[in-house]
Amino acid sequence: MAVPKRKSSRSRRGMRRAHKSLKAPAVSVCPKCKSPKLPHRICPSCGTYRGKVFLTMEEEEF
Amino acid sequence: MRHRKKSRRLVGKWEHRKALLRNLLVALFIHERIQTTEAKAKELRRLADKMIVLAKRGDLAARRQALSILPDKAVVRKLFSEIKDRYAYRQSGFTRIVRIGPRRGDAAMMVIIELVTDKLEHKPAAKKEAPATTPEAKEKPAAEPVEEVKETEAAEAKAAESAPAQEEKVEETPQAVETAAEEASEAKEEAITAESSETTKEAEEETSTTSQEETKEEIKEESEKKA
């Protein structure tokens, strides 16, 4: 069975992990309530998408 | 092999899948708007369009085809009367799918699928203009005292005439909401200075629909002052 001949050095390990960083999600701003939302989705805070209310929220702040 | 198999799998057996999609179809035509997962919605969209096309054909054969698919006669009746007439202007694309977000539990993307009855605002780019216009709206209250002095009775008459007309425009063409709302808000502010309480109510309603909350707040504040 194929087995590693040597322990990976700290350098090798670091080089392997250099491409593993997490990426922040692309967040856009809701044009109605100005809170952050994911693009192409209904705004979770005000329930609107492209000017139409899809989800009625329990209470609106303004 | 996947050759010539169009449908997503969704659930294991085809009988189960067929039953699932039929039930979803009935639910969609009854409620007009249902919440489901993205994969189911995208599959449902195909069938819903086919059903509405059948309904638009409208003859007895089409009705029987629809009855063979939909397990509910009342829904077929609705489809062949109400929904058929509603989409006389439209060839396809009778449904709209809007994403909500991942479901807690299995992180499935949830969507709302609905029968299209209205138009959404067209571009996010057009919405970016909205924050740009709000500063102008902010400046307006400062300029108002001057307008009050200059335009007295004539302005009142204009505002009273123009305001209802622009409301109708906004309702009919949601795409033109941006421009119409700007004009309307200008007109509304004049109307408010004319101390007509009815138009302020209308203004509040309209601005809420046009999703310009800053102008809405201003108008509210002004109406409170007047009151």
Interface residues (C-beta under 8 A of the other chain):
Chain A: S28 P31 K32 C33 L38 H40 R41 I42 P44 T48 Y49 R50 G51 K52 F54 L55 F62
Chain B: V98 R99 I100 G101 I112 D118 L120 E121 H122 P124 K127 K128 A130 P131 P174 V177 T210 S211 E213 K216 E217
